[in-house]
Amino acid sequence: MRGAFLLAFLLLAQAQAPLAVEGVARYRGYYPLGSWEGVNPTARGEVLWDGREKASGKVCLKQAAWDSGNAERDEKARKILKAEAYPEACLYPQRAYREGSGFVVEGELEMAGKKLPVRVLGELREEGGGYRFSGRFATRFSQWGLERPRFLFLEVRDEVEVYLEARLLR
């Protein structure tokens, strides 16, 4: 009996051990004639997950690091995101759980001086002593009170798709 209790305690402690996070965020924006994408490889942080549902921690990325392959567009994005005043965007997970064959992370996203709820739908796989997560969510410039950029005098669509990929290491 004592051995079973010790095993359960060790498994629970391992599940609640901090996980270091390294990741990449990508976005896709749309305008009437097409779309463009940007990438940011600076996502770093630490999270706790109890292996069932409860999650906490913080994962941030540097707002100045977005790269769409167009320096002028990236400079405009930094201004729209107020990157000088708010150099990081951070995700604060509160719940993380399996839902069918997928995985859901719910929490708050802090960006440009505002914090809003976010629900990321994705997939979580065990990998090399840790996990690999990939997921996506949609957000809108208007939710954040941000100016919508223009492309060739055309205003871009309000909605932006965000894709996340991360390694979580023990």
N, C-alpha and C positions, 0 to 999 in steps of 0.2 A: 504494500500500500504506500509506504513511504517513498519507494522508488518511482511509482507512478506519479505521485505528487511532484517529486523533484523533476521528472521528465516534463510534466505539464508546465511547471514554472520556467524551465529552461527554454521551452518552445515559445512560451508567451514573451519572455524577455527578449528572445531573438526577433520575434515579430515586431516588438516595439522598439528595437534598436534604431538609432538614427540612420537614415539612408542618405548618402551624398548624391546630389543630382547634378548631372552635366547634360546639357541639351542644346537643341537648335529649334528656333521658332521660324516659321515661314508664313507669309501672308499672300493673299491674292486679292487684288482690287480690280474693279470692272469699270469701264467707260463704254459709251455706246458703240464704239468700233472694235472693242476687244477687251483684253485684260493685261495685267502685269503682275509680277511677283517680286517679293523681296525676301531676304533671308537674314537671320541674326543668330550667330553661333555662340552667343555669350551667356546663355542661361546657366546659372549656377545656384546652388542652395542646398538645403538640408530639410528632409521631411521625416516625420514619424508616421507609421501606419500600423494599426493593431492587427492587420491581417484579415479583418472582417469589414469594418466600416469607418471607424474613427481615424481621422488624419489631422495632422497639424504641421506647421513648419512654414518655410518661405523659400520661393525660388524666384530669382530676379534676373533681368537682362538689362544690358546697357542700351538705352534708347538711341544713342548716337551711332550704334553699330549696324543699324539697318542698311542693307545693301540691295538695291534693285538693279544694279548694273548701269544706272544713270545718275551721275553726280548731281545734276540740277534737281532731279526728282527727289533724291535722298536729302538734299539740303532743305527743300520745301517740306518734306516729311518731318524733319527734325524741328522745324519751326511750328508746324501744325501740332506735333506731339508735345511741344514746349519742353524739349529735351534739355535745354540749358537750365531751366528752373526745376525740372523733374527728371533727373538723369537716368532713373531706373523705372521699369515697370515690374511689378512683383505679383506673383500668384501666392495666395495664402489658402492652401487646401484645408477643408474642414471635414469632408467625407470622401472616402474612396472605397468603392465596392464593385463587385462583379454583378452584372446585370445580363442574364442570359449568357451568350458567348462573348459579350463585350465587357468593358470596364468603364466606370464613370468616376470622374473626379469633380466634386462640387466645392466651391469656396468663393473667395473674393479676389478680384483682379484690381490692383491699384495702378493707375496710369494717369498722367497729366493732372495730378492733384485731386483725383476722384477715385473712390473705391466702389465697385459694383459687383453684384453676384455673377458667377460664371459657372457653367456646367460643360465640362469637357467630356465628349464621348470618344471612346477609343478601345485600345487593346493592350493588355498587360501580359507579358510572357516572362517566365523565369529564364535567367541567362547568367551563367558564370558566377554564381554566388550572389546574384542580385536580380534585377529586373530590367526589362526594356519596355517602355511605354510609348505608344504612338496614339495621337488623338487629334480631335478638331473641335472647333466651336466657331460660331459666327458672332460678330459684333457690328455695331453701327457707329459711324462718326457722331451722329446725333445723340446717341446715348451718353457720350462723353462730353458733349457740348463743343465738339471740335469742328473746325471749318472743313468742308469737303474740298479736296484738291480739284484742280482743273487740269485737263489734258487736251491740248490743241483747242482751247476755248470751250471745251465740253466738260461739264461737271461730272465727276465720277459718281458711281452708284454709292448710296449710303452704306450698304452692307459690305463688310470685308470678311473673308474667310481666313481663319488662323489655324495652322497645323503645328502640332508640337511633337517632337521626338526627344526622348530622354533615356539615359541610362541611370539607374538607381543602384548605387553600390553600397554594400555593408562595410 
